[in-house]
Amino acid sequence: MTGMVDELRTPALLVEAGALEANLATMSAALPGERLRPHIKAHKCTALAARQYAAGHHGFTCATVREVEGMVAAGLGEDLMLANEVLDTRRLGALVADGARVTLAVDSAETVAAAADGGLREVIIDVNVGLPRCGCPPDRAGALAGLARERGLRVRGVMGYEGHLMMATPAAEQVRLTEEAMKLLLAAHADVGGDLVSAGGTGTYAVNTWATEIQAGSYALMDTAYGSLGLPFAQALSVLGTVISVSDGWAVADVGLKSLGMDHGNPSIAGAAVWFCSDEHITFAPEVPGSVRVGDRVRVLPAHVDPTVAMHEAMYLVDGQQVLERWPVDLRGW
C-alpha cells in the first residue's frame, strides 16, 4: 500500500521508517546476533519481526501461544521462546511435531508436566529475580530442572525478568540493582545448567552484562515512558488522529482509550499539553492559542507501546507524509 498519511482513516498507527531502521541498527550494534532475542509482544507484527531477523537476530521471545503460531506460519520458527507459563500446551506441541523449535518457560511441577504431556521437548526454568510475577524461587530452580529432565525434557537454562528495574534511576542504582537480580539468576543457573541465561529488556539492555541474551522489545518502536530515560532509540511510533472539535483553549482529536495503552500515563502531543483521554477522544491544549483547527491531523505519542499496538489491526510504515507499506498486526489475540 502506498499513498499519503492524510488519506488514512483515523485513528491510525504510524511507524516512521527512518526511526525504526535506526533503532534496529543501534540495538544490533549493541547486541549482535544471538545476544538479542527480540520480544515480539511489543509489536505483534511478523513483518517487523522479519526486519529483526534480517538484522541477524534469529531467536525470538513470545508472550502468547498465538504469537508462537504466527511466527511459525511466517517462517520465523527457527528458535522461539515462550517466556510465559502455559498449562494447555497442545497447540505448541503440534508446532514442535511439525518441526518448529519452541522452548517453554516453566516454574512449577504443574507447568513441567504440562510441557511434557503436550509434546514440548525443551524448557527453560523461569526464576523470580525480584519482580512479583511468575518464576520459581532461585533455590528451587535446580530441583525443577531435575524434574523436567526426568520427564524427558531438555533444559536450556534459566530466565528471569528484572522488569521492576526497567525504569530505575539513577543509572548507578539501576546497575547495582540489576547486578543483585542477576546474581540470583546466576546462582540458579549454577544449579540448573544449560547454555542460556535469558533476561533483560529495553530499559536494562545496556547494563545487564550478566545474561547471555537480552529479551528487549520496545526499542524498535519506543514509547514516551522509555523515551524519558535518554536511551539511544528514537520515537518511531505514533497514533494519527483528526481534530474533531475546537473550543476556547482546548481541542479534541479522535484518539482515545480504545486506541492507546494508558497504564503508563497520558500520551503526548508535540506543541500541546494533554489534559485527559476518554473512550474515543483526547483533549489537549495547544501551546499557541488558535493554532489548531477542525480537520487538522495530530500525531499522538503513546506512553506504552505494547498495549497500544495490540489495539490496532495494522500499522503503516511512513516516511514523513508518504505511506510506504501497510503491515498487519497479525499476532494479536490469543
Helices and strands as residue ranges (DSSP letters): E 3-4, G 5-7, E 12-16, H 17-30, G 33-35, G 40-42, H 46-54, E 60-62, H 65-73, E 80-82, H 90-97, E 102-106, H 109-117, E 122-126, G 138-140, H 141-150, E 154-160, G 163-165, H 171-192, E 196-199, E 213-214, G 218-220, H 224-227, E 237-247, E 250-253, G 257-259, E 268-269, E 272-277, E 282-286, E 297-301, H 305-310, E 314-319, E 322-328
